[in-house]
Amino acid sequence: MNEAPSPARLAKEAAAEAAHEPYVLRAQSGGIVTLTLNRPAQFNPLSEEMIGALERALDAVAADRSAQVVILAAAGKAFCAGHDLKQMRRHAKRAYQIALFEKCSAMMMKLREIPQPVIARVHGIATAAGCQLVAACDLAVASRQASFATSGINLGLFCSTPAVAVSRNVAAKPAFEMLFTGDFIAADEAVRIGLINRAVAPEALDGAVAALAAKIAAKSKLVVGIGKGMFYRQLAMELGEAYKFAAGVMADNMMAQDAQDGIDAFINKKPPPKWQGK
């Protein structure tokens, strides 16, 4: 008679099976691509492997002419618990830490650099670099069960790289409080301080995210891409320089067929045209 496998053996087999699962899952419906962080048992940490997988997935989306909007979601109870601290502690040298944070920063920048808007779908906790990931997305919608923290300071590690993204979303004093207390804030408070766009009931999260994605996907993909690039570039400029840059972008945009078709439809009181993407 065969003995039942022990709990330790079952756990080891489950871990081995999970190791072969993709770190990031991709699904697509029409022009809307969903990328899902897929290490639920570990709360989807931004390990070396997760960072690399997410950056490759974003590169693939950027090159996909059919992709119009990206939803960034996560499997399991948490959205993202930040960096993989165990992996970081296994590599004690400063050179490793520098390389890891530079790689993570490049992935965060990729969220801004791809032409498609990225919406964070936050259903659970987003802590430290996980909070940074939410802040780095263009838009964010959260369940009221979600919560947010830059909690590294509680471990003796200031959330320096998360501070870059958070402080570009949130005003100085609430950002400082988050970073220096490490306290969690609820989703409604995250809306109030500008970290996310809206908070909804858990059962309404998928519908709210889908509606926002569909609204953007209905616009001209060409113009959305122009607009996203313009939006972030002008933020770093002095006011007069920003207006000069914006004038050039708008003039170039006026040369696009989509702009001409859209304006003609408006003038002639017709529905928006089918966008040509040129």
HUTA-V833474 format. One record per residue. RES is the residue in one small letter. SS is DSSP state (A for helix, B for strand, O for the rest). PSI is psi as a letter, one per 40 degrees, with the letter a starting at -180 (NA if undefined). OMEGA is omega in whole degrees, 0 to 359 (NA if undefined). Layout:
((RES | SS | PSI | OMEGA) (RES | SS | PSI | OMEGA))
This chain:
((m | O | h | 181) (n | O | h | 177) (e | O | i | 176) (a | O | i | 179) (p | O | i | 180) (s | O | i | 176) (p | A | d | 180) (a | A | d | 179) (r | A | d | 178) (l | A | d | 179) (a | A | d | 179) (k | A | d | 179) (e | A | d | 178) (a | A | d | 179) (a | A | d | 179) (a | A | d | 179) (e | A | d | 180) (a | A | d | 182) (a | A | d | 180) (h | O | e | 178) (e | O | i | 175) (p | O | i | 177) (y | O | d | 179) (v | B | h | 176) (l | B | i | 178) (r | B | h | 173) (a | B | i | 181) (q | B | h | 174) (s | B | h | 186) (g | O | b | 180) (g | O | e | 184) (i | B | h | 180) (v | B | h | 175) (t | B | h | 174) (l | B | h | 185) (t | B | h | 173) (l | B | h | 194) (n | O | f | 168) (r | O | g | 189) (p | A | d | 183) (a | A | d | 180) (q | A | e | 183) (f | O | f | 173) (n | O | f | 181) (p | O | i | 177) (l | B | g | 174) (s | O | i | 173) (e | A | d | 184) (e | A | d | 180) (m | A | d | 179) (i | A | d | 180) (g | A | d | 181) (a | A | d | 181) (l | A | d | 178) (e | A | d | 177) (r | A | d | 179) (a | A | d | 178) (l | A | d | 176) (d | A | d | 180) (a | A | d | 178) (v | A | d | 181) (a | A | d | 182) (a | O | e | 184) (d | O | h | 183) (r | O | e | 180) (s | O | e | 184) (a | O | h | 182) (q | O | d | 181) (v | B | i | 177) (v | B | h | 169) (i | B | h | 177) (l | B | h | 184) (a | B | a | 180) (a | B | i | 179) (a | O | i | 175) (g | O | a | 186) (k | O | d | 186) (a | O | i | 171) (f | O | c | 178) (c | B | h | 183) (a | O | e | 177) (g | O | a | 182) (h | B | i | 177) (d | O | g | 186) (l | A | d | 178) (k | A | d | 178) (q | A | d | 180) (m | A | d | 181) (r | A | d | 178) (r | A | e | 181) (h | O | g | 191) (a | O | e | 188) (k | O | i | 181) (r | A | d | 182) (a | A | d | 178) (y | A | d | 182) (q | A | d | 178) (i | A | d | 182) (a | A | d | 180) (l | A | d | 183) (f | A | d | 176) (e | A | d | 178) (k | A | d | 178) (c | A | d | 179) (s | A | d | 178) (a | A | d | 178) (m | A | d | 178) (m | A | d | 177) (m | A | d | 180) (k | A | d | 178) (l | A | d | 178) (r | A | d | 189) (e | A | d | 180) (i | O | i | 185) (p | O | d | 182) (q | O | h | 172) (p | B | i | 181) (v | B | h | 180) (i | B | h | 174) (a | B | h | 174) (r | B | h | 190) (v | B | h | 184) (h | O | e | 182) (g | O | a | 185) (i | B | i | 173) (a | B | h | 187) (t | B | i | 176) (a | O | b | 180) (a | A | e | 173) (g | A | d | 173) (c | A | d | 175) (q | A | d | 181) (l | A | d | 177) (v | A | d | 182) (a | A | d | 182) (a | A | e | 177) (c | O | i | 182) (d | O | d | 182) (l | B | i | 178) (a | B | h | 175) (v | B | h | 185) (a | B | i | 167) (s | B | i | 176) (r | O | e | 172) (q | O | e | 180) (a | O | i | 173) (s | B | i | 191) (f | B | i | 177) (a | B | i | 167) (t | O | g | 197) (s | A | e | 182) (g | A | d | 183) (i | A | d | 177) (n | A | e | 181) (l | A | e | 183) (g | O | e | 182) (l | O | h | 181) (f | O | h | 181) (c | O | g | 186) (s | A | d | 180) (t | A | d | 172) (p | A | d | 180) (a | A | d | 181) (v | A | d | 181) (a | A | d | 183) (v | A | d | 182) (s | O | e | 175) (r | O | e | 174) (n | O | d | 191) (v | O | i | 178) (a | O | i | 191) (a | A | d | 187) (k | A | d | 175) (p | A | d | 176) (a | A | d | 179) (f | A | d | 180) (e | A | d | 177) (m | A | d | 187) (l | A | d | 186) (f | A | e | 174) (t | A | d | 185) (g | O | e | 183) (d | O | i | 172) (f | O | i | 170) (i | B | i | 180) (a | B | i | 184) (a | A | d | 180) (d | A | d | 176) (e | A | d | 177) (a | A | d | 174) (v | A | d | 185) (r | A | d | 184) (i | O | e | 174) (g | O | e | 179) (l | O | d | 178) (i | O | i | 182) (n | O | d | 182) (r | B | i | 176) (a | B | h | 184) (v | B | i | 175) (a | O | i | 182) (p | A | d | 182) (e | A | e | 180) (a | A | e | 187) (l | A | d | 183) (d | A | d | 180) (g | A | d | 180) (a | A | d | 179) (v | A | d | 181) (a | A | d | 181) (a | A | d | 179) (l | A | d | 180) (a | A | d | 181) (a | A | d | 180) (k | A | d | 179) (i | A | d | 181) (a | A | d | 179) (a | O | e | 179) (k | O | i | 175) (s | O | h | 179) (k | A | d | 179) (l | A | d | 185) (v | A | d | 175) (v | A | d | 178) (g | A | d | 176) (i | A | d | 184) (g | A | d | 180) (k | A | d | 179) (g | A | d | 181) (m | A | d | 184) (f | A | d | 184) (y | A | d | 180) (r | A | d | 184) (q | A | d | 180) (l | A | d | 182) (a | O | e | 186) (m | O | i | 168) (e | O | i | 190) (l | A | d | 181) (g | A | d | 178) (e | A | d | 180) (a | A | d | 179) (y | A | d | 179) (k | A | d | 178) (f | A | d | 182) (a | A | d | 179) (a | A | d | 179) (g | A | d | 179) (v | A | d | 182) (m | A | d | 177) (a | A | d | 177) (d | A | d | 179) (n | A | d | 179) (m | A | d | 179) (m | O | e | 183) (a | O | i | 178) (q | A | d | 180) (d | A | d | 179) (a | A | d | 180) (q | A | d | 179) (d | A | d | 181) (g | A | d | 180) (i | A | d | 178) (d | A | d | 179) (a | A | d | 179) (f | A | d | 181) (i | A | d | 183) (n | O | e | 177) (k | O | f | 177) (k | O | i | 177) (p | O | i | 177) (p | O | i | 182) (p | O | i | 169) (k | O | h | 187) (w | O | h | 182) (q | O | e | 182) (g | O | f | 179) (k | O | NA | NA))
